[in-house]
Amino acid sequence: MPLTMAKAGETVVIRKISGRDEVRRHLAELGFVVDAGVTVVSELGGNLIVQVRGSRIALDKTMANRIMV
């Protein structure tokens, strides 16, 4: 399921990241890699604030839909 389906407070594990190479590389630099744990801090209109590797990061709905958990 895409990351946008996770509920606030839920911790999930990344299984796959789709998109072009530069998009996947950018997400990897932010800490979004396969088998990494991600906690959804809050959700508003499909846009997410998540915690990954000790950092809080805001993702828009389009980017969050590319991350499968």
mmCIF file as gemmi writes it, N, C-alpha and C atoms, coordinates in Angstrom:
data_model
loop_
_atom_site.group_PDB
_atom_site.id
_atom_site.type_symbol
_atom_site.label_atom_id
_atom_site.label_alt_id
_atom_site.label_comp_id
_atom_site.label_asym_id
_atom_site.label_entity_id
_atom_site.label_seq_id
_atom_site.pdbx_PDB_ins_code
_atom_site.Cartn_x
_atom_site.Cartn_y
_atom_site.Cartn_z
_atom_site.occupancy
_atom_site.B_iso_or_equiv
_atom_site.pdbx_formal_charge
_atom_site.auth_seq_id
_atom_site.auth_asym_id
_atom_site.pdbx_PDB_model_num
ATOM 1 N N . MET Axp A 1 ? 0.848 -1.176 0 1 0 ? 1 A 1
ATOM 2 C CA . MET Axp A 1 ? 0 0 0 1 0 ? 1 A 1
ATOM 3 C C . MET Axp A 1 ? 0.898 1.245 0 1 0 ? 1 A 1
ATOM 4 N N . PRO Axp A 2 ? 0.436 2.35 -0.543 1 0 ? 2 A 1
ATOM 5 C CA . PRO Axp A 2 ? 1.236 3.579 -0.526 1 0 ? 2 A 1
ATOM 6 C C . PRO Axp A 2 ? 1.283 4.186 0.877 1 0 ? 2 A 1
ATOM 7 N N . LEU Axp A 3 ? 2.311 4.96 1.125 1 0 ? 3 A 1
ATOM 8 C CA . LEU Axp A 3 ? 2.497 5.596 2.431 1 0 ? 3 A 1
ATOM 9 C C . LEU Axp A 3 ? 1.311 6.475 2.805 1 0 ? 3 A 1
ATOM 10 N N . THR Axp A 4 ? 0.611 7.017 1.82 1 0 ? 4 A 1
ATOM 11 C CA . THR Axp A 4 ? -0.537 7.896 2.105 1 0 ? 4 A 1
ATOM 12 C C . THR Axp A 4 ? -1.668 7.153 2.817 1 0 ? 4 A 1
ATOM 13 N N . MET Axp A 5 ? -1.676 5.828 2.768 1 0 ? 5 A 1
ATOM 14 C CA . MET Axp A 5 ? -2.726 5.039 3.421 1 0 ? 5 A 1
ATOM 15 C C . MET Axp A 5 ? -2.445 4.817 4.908 1 0 ? 5 A 1
ATOM 16 N N . ALA Axp A 6 ? -1.22 5.083 5.357 1 0 ? 6 A 1
ATOM 17 C CA . ALA Axp A 6 ? -0.874 4.893 6.773 1 0 ? 6 A 1
ATOM 18 C C . ALA Axp A 6 ? -1.536 5.98 7.615 1 0 ? 6 A 1
ATOM 19 N N . LYS Axp A 7 ? -1.928 5.619 8.802 1 0 ? 7 A 1
ATOM 20 C CA . LYS Axp A 7 ? -2.604 6.547 9.717 1 0 ? 7 A 1
ATOM 21 C C . LYS Axp A 7 ? -1.582 7.277 10.587 1 0 ? 7 A 1
ATOM 22 N N . ALA Axp A 8 ? -1.96 8.435 11.096 1 0 ? 8 A 1
ATOM 23 C CA . ALA Axp A 8 ? -1.101 9.199 11.993 1 0 ? 8 A 1
ATOM 24 C C . ALA Axp A 8 ? -0.759 8.36 13.222 1 0 ? 8 A 1
ATOM 25 N N . GLY Axp A 9 ? 0.511 8.351 13.601 1 0 ? 9 A 1
ATOM 26 C CA . GLY Axp A 9 ? 0.971 7.568 14.745 1 0 ? 9 A 1
ATOM 27 C C . GLY Axp A 9 ? 1.424 6.172 14.386 1 0 ? 9 A 1
ATOM 28 N N . GLU Axp A 10 ? 1.151 5.741 13.175 1 0 ? 10 A 1
ATOM 29 C CA . GLU Axp A 10 ? 1.496 4.389 12.74 1 0 ? 10 A 1
ATOM 30 C C . GLU Axp A 10 ? 2.937 4.354 12.228 1 0 ? 10 A 1
ATOM 31 N N . THR Axp A 11 ? 3.662 3.299 12.582 1 0 ? 11 A 1
ATOM 32 C CA . THR Axp A 11 ? 5.012 3.086 12.072 1 0 ? 11 A 1
ATOM 33 C C . THR Axp A 11 ? 4.961 1.95 11.055 1 0 ? 11 A 1
ATOM 34 N N . VAL Axp A 12 ? 5.509 2.201 9.877 1 0 ? 12 A 1
ATOM 35 C CA . VAL Axp A 12 ? 5.491 1.217 8.786 1 0 ? 12 A 1
ATOM 36 C C . VAL Axp A 12 ? 6.91 1.048 8.246 1 0 ? 12 A 1
ATOM 37 N N . VAL Axp A 13 ? 7.108 -0.009 7.463 1 0 ? 13 A 1
ATOM 38 C CA . VAL Axp A 13 ? 8.412 -0.296 6.871 1 0 ? 13 A 1
ATOM 39 C C . VAL Axp A 13 ? 8.318 -0.139 5.36 1 0 ? 13 A 1
ATOM 40 N N . ILE Axp A 14 ? 9.267 0.56 4.776 1 0 ? 14 A 1
ATOM 41 C CA . ILE Axp A 14 ? 9.278 0.792 3.327 1 0 ? 14 A 1
ATOM 42 C C . ILE Axp A 14 ? 9.603 -0.504 2.605 1 0 ? 14 A 1
ATOM 43 N N . ARG Axp A 15 ? 8.796 -0.862 1.614 1 0 ? 15 A 1
ATOM 44 C CA . ARG Axp A 15 ? 8.995 -2.082 0.831 1 0 ? 15 A 1
ATOM 45 C C . ARG Axp A 15 ? 9.489 -1.79 -0.578 1 0 ? 15 A 1
ATOM 46 N N . LYS Axp A 16 ? 9.086 -0.649 -1.155 1 0 ? 16 A 1
ATOM 47 C CA . LYS Axp A 16 ? 9.467 -0.326 -2.53 1 0 ? 16 A 1
ATOM 48 C C . LYS Axp A 16 ? 9.291 1.166 -2.748 1 0 ? 16 A 1
ATOM 49 N N . ILE Axp A 17 ? 10.152 1.737 -3.59 1 0 ? 17 A 1
ATOM 50 C CA . ILE Axp A 17 ? 10.026 3.144 -3.968 1 0 ? 17 A 1
ATOM 51 C C . ILE Axp A 17 ? 10.005 3.205 -5.488 1 0 ? 17 A 1
ATOM 52 N N . SER Axp A 18 ? 8.945 3.8 -6.036 1 0 ? 18 A 1
ATOM 53 C CA . SER Axp A 18 ? 8.818 3.89 -7.489 1 0 ? 18 A 1
ATOM 54 C C . SER Axp A 18 ? 9.133 5.303 -7.949 1 0 ? 18 A 1
ATOM 55 N N . GLY Axp A 19 ? 9.26 5.474 -9.249 1 0 ? 19 A 1
ATOM 56 C CA . GLY Axp A 19 ? 9.563 6.784 -9.81 1 0 ? 19 A 1
ATOM 57 C C . GLY Axp A 19 ? 10.862 6.763 -10.59 1 0 ? 19 A 1
ATOM 58 N N . ARG Axp A 20 ? 11.201 7.908 -11.168 1 0 ? 20 A 1
ATOM 59 C CA . ARG Axp A 20 ? 12.431 8.013 -11.944 1 0 ? 20 A 1
ATOM 60 C C . ARG Axp A 20 ? 13.647 7.928 -11.029 1 0 ? 20 A 1
ATOM 61 N N . ASP Axp A 21 ? 14.802 7.643 -11.617 1 0 ? 21 A 1
ATOM 62 C CA . ASP Axp A 21 ? 16.032 7.483 -10.839 1 0 ? 21 A 1
ATOM 63 C C . ASP Axp A 21 ? 16.332 8.679 -9.955 1 0 ? 21 A 1
ATOM 64 N N . GLU Axp A 22 ? 16.174 9.9 -10.497 1 0 ? 22 A 1
ATOM 65 C CA . GLU Axp A 22 ? 16.509 11.082 -9.703 1 0 ? 22 A 1
ATOM 66 C C . GLU Axp A 22 ? 15.553 11.262 -8.527 1 0 ? 22 A 1
ATOM 67 N N . VAL Axp A 23 ? 14.296 10.849 -8.694 1 0 ? 23 A 1
ATOM 68 C CA . VAL Axp A 23 ? 13.321 10.926 -7.595 1 0 ? 23 A 1
ATOM 69 C C . VAL Axp A 23 ? 13.699 9.926 -6.507 1 0 ? 23 A 1
ATOM 70 N N . ARG Axp A 24 ? 14.007 8.704 -6.908 1 0 ? 24 A 1
ATOM 71 C CA . ARG Axp A 24 ? 14.402 7.675 -5.938 1 0 ? 24 A 1
ATOM 72 C C . ARG Axp A 24 ? 15.695 8.062 -5.224 1 0 ? 24 A 1
ATOM 73 N N . ARG Axp A 25 ? 16.625 8.652 -5.938 1 0 ? 25 A 1
ATOM 74 C CA . ARG Axp A 25 ? 17.895 9.084 -5.342 1 0 ? 25 A 1
ATOM 75 C C . ARG Axp A 25 ? 17.638 10.192 -4.31 1 0 ? 25 A 1
ATOM 76 N N . HIS Axp A 26 ? 16.787 11.142 -4.654 1 0 ? 26 A 1
ATOM 77 C CA . HIS Axp A 26 ? 16.458 12.229 -3.729 1 0 ? 26 A 1
ATOM 78 C C . HIS Axp A 26 ? 15.821 11.672 -2.453 1 0 ? 26 A 1
ATOM 79 N N . LEU Axp A 27 ? 14.877 10.756 -2.599 1 0 ? 27 A 1
ATOM 80 C CA . LEU Axp A 27 ? 14.236 10.162 -1.424 1 0 ? 27 A 1
ATOM 81 C C . LEU Axp A 27 ? 15.246 9.375 -0.587 1 0 ? 27 A 1
ATOM 82 N N . ALA Axp A 28 ? 16.169 8.68 -1.243 1 0 ? 28 A 1
ATOM 83 C CA . ALA Axp A 28 ? 17.195 7.919 -0.519 1 0 ? 28 A 1
ATOM 84 C C . ALA Axp A 28 ? 18.086 8.863 0.289 1 0 ? 28 A 1
ATOM 85 N N . GLU Axp A 29 ? 18.405 10.026 -0.264 1 0 ? 29 A 1
ATOM 86 C CA . GLU Axp A 29 ? 19.22 11.005 0.456 1 0 ? 29 A 1
ATOM 87 C C . GLU Axp A 29 ? 18.504 11.528 1.695 1 0 ? 29 A 1
ATOM 88 N N . LEU Axp A 30 ? 17.18 11.535 1.66 1 0 ? 30 A 1
ATOM 89 C CA . LEU Axp A 30 ? 16.385 11.967 2.816 1 0 ? 30 A 1
ATOM 90 C C . LEU Axp A 30 ? 16.205 10.847 3.848 1 0 ? 30 A 1
ATOM 91 N N . GLY Axp A 31 ? 16.6 9.611 3.493 1 0 ? 31 A 1
ATOM 92 C CA . GLY Axp A 31 ? 16.491 8.489 4.418 1 0 ? 31 A 1
ATOM 93 C C . GLY Axp A 31 ? 15.42 7.49 4.056 1 0 ? 31 A 1
ATOM 94 N N . PHE Axp A 32 ? 14.719 7.704 2.937 1 0 ? 32 A 1
ATOM 95 C CA . PHE Axp A 32 ? 13.665 6.778 2.507 1 0 ? 32 A 1
ATOM 96 C C . PHE Axp A 32 ? 14.288 5.675 1.666 1 0 ? 32 A 1
ATOM 97 N N . VAL Axp A 33 ? 14.676 4.584 2.337 1 0 ? 33 A 1
ATOM 98 C CA . VAL Axp A 33 ? 15.264 3.438 1.66 1 0 ? 33 A 1
ATOM 99 C C . VAL Axp A 33 ? 14.482 2.185 2.061 1 0 ? 33 A 1
ATOM 100 N N . VAL Axp A 34 ? 14.591 1.146 1.249 1 0 ? 34 A 1
ATOM 101 C CA . VAL Axp A 34 ? 13.879 -0.104 1.511 1 0 ? 34 A 1
ATOM 102 C C . VAL Axp A 34 ? 14.298 -0.652 2.873 1 0 ? 34 A 1
ATOM 103 N N . ASP Axp A 35 ? 13.335 -1.141 3.635 1 0 ? 35 A 1
ATOM 104 C CA . ASP Axp A 35 ? 13.47 -1.707 4.979 1 0 ? 35 A 1
ATOM 105 C C . ASP Axp A 35 ? 13.662 -0.659 6.078 1 0 ? 35 A 1
ATOM 106 N N . ALA Axp A 36 ? 13.563 0.632 5.743 1 0 ? 36 A 1
ATOM 107 C CA . ALA Axp A 36 ? 13.638 1.679 6.767 1 0 ? 36 A 1
ATOM 108 C C . ALA Axp A 36 ? 12.262 1.862 7.405 1 0 ? 36 A 1
ATOM 109 N N . GLY Axp A 37 ? 12.25 2.138 8.689 1 0 ? 37 A 1
ATOM 110 C CA . GLY Axp A 37 ? 11.002 2.404 9.391 1 0 ? 37 A 1
ATOM 111 C C . GLY Axp A 37 ? 10.616 3.867 9.245 1 0 ? 37 A 1
ATOM 112 N N . VAL Axp A 38 ? 9.318 4.111 9.038 1 0 ? 38 A 1
ATOM 113 C CA . VAL Axp A 38 ? 8.795 5.471 8.882 1 0 ? 38 A 1
ATOM 114 C C . VAL Axp A 38 ? 7.578 5.61 9.791 1 0 ? 38 A 1
ATOM 115 N N . THR Axp A 39 ? 7.552 6.67 10.583 1 0 ? 39 A 1
ATOM 116 C CA . THR Axp A 39 ? 6.404 6.951 11.446 1 0 ? 39 A 1
ATOM 117 C C . THR Axp A 39 ? 5.661 8.162 10.896 1 0 ? 39 A 1
ATOM 118 N N . VAL Axp A 40 ? 4.362 8.005 10.699 1 0 ? 40 A 1
ATOM 119 C CA . VAL Axp A 40 ? 3.534 9.113 10.231 1 0 ? 40 A 1
ATOM 120 C C . VAL Axp A 40 ? 3.207 9.984 11.434 1 0 ? 40 A 1
ATOM 121 N N . VAL Axp A 41 ? 3.659 11.236 11.396 1 0 ? 41 A 1
ATOM 122 C CA . VAL Axp A 41 ? 3.418 12.166 12.502 1 0 ? 41 A 1
ATOM 123 C C . VAL Axp A 41 ? 2.045 12.806 12.343 1 0 ? 41 A 1
ATOM 124 N N . SER Axp A 42 ? 1.747 13.312 11.141 1 0 ? 42 A 1
ATOM 125 C CA . SER Axp A 42 ? 0.426 13.887 10.891 1 0 ? 42 A 1
ATOM 126 C C . SER Axp A 42 ? 0.116 13.86 9.407 1 0 ? 42 A 1
ATOM 127 N N . GLU Axp A 43 ? -1.166 14.027 9.091 1 0 ? 43 A 1
ATOM 128 C CA . GLU Axp A 43 ? -1.647 13.986 7.712 1 0 ? 43 A 1
ATOM 129 C C . GLU Axp A 43 ? -2.683 15.078 7.54 1 0 ? 43 A 1
ATOM 130 N N . LEU Axp A 44 ? -2.561 15.827 6.438 1 0 ? 44 A 1
ATOM 131 C CA . LEU Axp A 44 ? -3.525 16.878 6.149 1 0 ? 44 A 1
ATOM 132 C C . LEU Axp A 44 ? -3.735 16.936 4.642 1 0 ? 44 A 1
ATOM 133 N N . GLY Axp A 45 ? -4.906 16.539 4.196 1 0 ? 45 A 1
ATOM 134 C CA . GLY Axp A 45 ? -5.228 16.563 2.771 1 0 ? 45 A 1
ATOM 135 C C . GLY Axp A 45 ? -4.361 15.649 1.92 1 0 ? 45 A 1
ATOM 136 N N . GLY Axp A 46 ? -3.885 14.564 2.504 1 0 ? 46 A 1
ATOM 137 C CA . GLY Axp A 46 ? -3.027 13.639 1.766 1 0 ? 46 A 1
ATOM 138 C C . GLY Axp A 46 ? -1.553 13.965 1.894 1 0 ? 46 A 1
ATOM 139 N N . ASN Axp A 47 ? -1.23 15.182 2.309 1 0 ? 47 A 1
ATOM 140 C CA . ASN Axp A 47 ? 0.163 15.55 2.549 1 0 ? 47 A 1
ATOM 141 C C . ASN Axp A 47 ? 0.562 15.056 3.933 1 0 ? 47 A 1
ATOM 142 N N . LEU Axp A 48 ? 1.804 14.589 4.067 1 0 ? 48 A 1
ATOM 143 C CA . LEU Axp A 48 ? 2.23 13.937 5.301 1 0 ? 48 A 1
ATOM 144 C C . LEU Axp A 48 ? 3.426 14.63 5.931 1 0 ? 48 A 1
ATOM 145 N N . ILE Axp A 49 ? 3.496 14.552 7.239 1 0 ? 49 A 1
ATOM 146 C CA . ILE Axp A 49 ? 4.726 14.822 7.968 1 0 ? 49 A 1
ATOM 147 C C . ILE Axp A 49 ? 5.121 13.485 8.58 1 0 ? 49 A 1
ATOM 148 N N . VAL Axp A 50 ? 6.324 13.029 8.24 1 0 ? 50 A 1
ATOM 149 C CA . VAL Axp A 50 ? 6.779 11.721 8.691 1 0 ? 50 A 1
ATOM 150 C C . VAL Axp A 50 ? 8.107 11.86 9.424 1 0 ? 50 A 1
ATOM 151 N N . GLN Axp A 51 ? 8.389 10.87 10.254 1 0 ? 51 A 1
ATOM 152 C CA . GLN Axp A 51 ? 9.671 10.821 10.93 1 0 ? 51 A 1
ATOM 153 C C . GLN Axp A 51 ? 10.422 9.614 10.399 1 0 ? 51 A 1
ATOM 154 N N . VAL Axp A 52 ? 11.61 9.869 9.86 1 0 ? 52 A 1
ATOM 155 C CA . VAL Axp A 52 ? 12.453 8.807 9.329 1 0 ? 52 A 1
ATOM 156 C C . VAL Axp A 52 ? 13.883 9.078 9.766 1 0 ? 52 A 1
ATOM 157 N N . ARG Axp A 53 ? 14.5 8.088 10.379 1 0 ? 53 A 1
ATOM 158 C CA . ARG Axp A 53 ? 15.884 8.186 10.862 1 0 ? 53 A 1
ATOM 159 C C . ARG Axp A 53 ? 16.122 9.426 11.716 1 0 ? 53 A 1
ATOM 160 N N . GLY Axp A 54 ? 15.196 9.72 12.608 1 0 ? 54 A 1
ATOM 161 C CA . GLY Axp A 54 ? 15.373 10.816 13.545 1 0 ? 54 A 1
ATOM 162 C C . GLY Axp A 54 ? 15.053 12.207 13.011 1 0 ? 54 A 1
ATOM 163 N N . SER Axp A 55 ? 14.615 12.318 11.77 1 0 ? 55 A 1
ATOM 164 C CA . SER Axp A 55 ? 14.274 13.618 11.186 1 0 ? 55 A 1
ATOM 165 C C . SER Axp A 55 ? 12.81 13.65 10.79 1 0 ? 55 A 1
ATOM 166 N N . ARG Axp A 56 ? 12.198 14.822 10.939 1 0 ? 56 A 1
ATOM 167 C CA . ARG Axp A 56 ? 10.816 15 10.481 1 0 ? 56 A 1
ATOM 168 C C . ARG Axp A 56 ? 10.857 15.635 9.1 1 0 ? 56 A 1
ATOM 169 N N . ILE Axp A 57 ? 10.113 15.049 8.17 1 0 ? 57 A 1
ATOM 170 C CA . ILE Axp A 57 ? 10.123 15.494 6.781 1 0 ? 57 A 1
ATOM 171 C C . ILE Axp A 57 ? 8.688 15.609 6.294 1 0 ? 57 A 1
ATOM 172 N N . ALA Axp A 58 ? 8.396 16.688 5.564 1 0 ? 58 A 1
ATOM 173 C CA . ALA Axp A 58 ? 7.08 16.877 4.957 1 0 ? 58 A 1
ATOM 174 C C . ALA Axp A 58 ? 7.115 16.333 3.539 1 0 ? 58 A 1
ATOM 175 N N . LEU Axp A 59 ? 6.102 15.55 3.193 1 0 ? 59 A 1
ATOM 176 C CA . LEU Axp A 59 ? 5.981 14.992 1.841 1 0 ? 59 A 1
ATOM 177 C C . LEU Axp A 59 ? 4.632 15.364 1.266 1 0 ? 59 A 1
ATOM 178 N N . ASP Axp A 60 ? 4.611 15.787 0.005 1 0 ? 60 A 1
ATOM 179 C CA . ASP Axp A 60 ? 3.324 16.025 -0.631 1 0 ? 60 A 1
ATOM 180 C C . ASP Axp A 60 ? 2.721 14.683 -1.037 1 0 ? 60 A 1
ATOM 181 N N . LYS Axp A 61 ? 1.449 14.708 -1.38 1 0 ? 61 A 1
ATOM 182 C CA . LYS Axp A 61 ? 0.705 13.491 -1.676 1 0 ? 61 A 1
ATOM 183 C C . LYS Axp A 61 ? 1.329 12.702 -2.828 1 0 ? 61 A 1
ATOM 184 N N . THR Axp A 62 ? 1.785 13.405 -3.871 1 0 ? 62 A 1
ATOM 185 C CA . THR Axp A 62 ? 2.374 12.737 -5.039 1 0 ? 62 A 1
ATOM 186 C C . THR Axp A 62 ? 3.618 11.958 -4.653 1 0 ? 62 A 1
ATOM 187 N N . MET Axp A 63 ? 4.496 12.575 -3.87 1 0 ? 63 A 1
ATOM 188 C CA . MET Axp A 63 ? 5.739 11.93 -3.457 1 0 ? 63 A 1
ATOM 189 C C . MET Axp A 63 ? 5.439 10.761 -2.514 1 0 ? 63 A 1
ATOM 190 N N . ALA Axp A 64 ? 4.518 10.957 -1.592 1 0 ? 64 A 1
ATOM 191 C CA . ALA Axp A 64 ? 4.173 9.906 -0.622 1 0 ? 64 A 1
ATOM 192 C C . ALA Axp A 64 ? 3.556 8.696 -1.313 1 0 ? 64 A 1
ATOM 193 N N . ASN Axp A 65 ? 2.848 8.907 -2.425 1 0 ? 65 A 1
ATOM 194 C CA . ASN Axp A 65 ? 2.25 7.788 -3.161 1 0 ? 65 A 1
ATOM 195 C C . ASN Axp A 65 ? 3.306 6.918 -3.842 1 0 ? 65 A 1
ATOM 196 N N . ARG Axp A 66 ? 4.508 7.409 -4.02 1 0 ? 66 A 1
ATOM 197 C CA . ARG Axp A 66 ? 5.59 6.631 -4.645 1 0 ? 66 A 1
ATOM 198 C C . ARG Axp A 66 ? 6.273 5.686 -3.661 1 0 ? 66 A 1
ATOM 199 N N . ILE Axp A 67 ? 5.987 5.871 -2.38 1 0 ? 67 A 1
ATOM 200 C CA . ILE Axp A 67 ? 6.625 5.042 -1.355 1 0 ? 67 A 1
ATOM 201 C C . ILE Axp A 67 ? 5.638 3.958 -0.916 1 0 ? 67 A 1
ATOM 202 N N . MET Axp A 68 ? 5.985 2.708 -1.215 1 0 ? 68 A 1
ATOM 203 C CA . MET Axp A 68 ? 5.125 1.583 -0.869 1 0 ? 68 A 1
ATOM 204 C C . MET Axp A 68 ? 5.588 0.97 0.448 1 0 ? 68 A 1
ATOM 205 N N . VAL Axp A 69 ? 4.617 0.709 1.333 1 0 ? 69 A 1
ATOM 206 C CA . VAL Axp A 69 ? 4.934 0.171 2.653 1 0 ? 69 A 1
ATOM 207 C C . VAL Axp A 69 ? 4.221 -1.149 2.865 1 0 ? 69 A 1
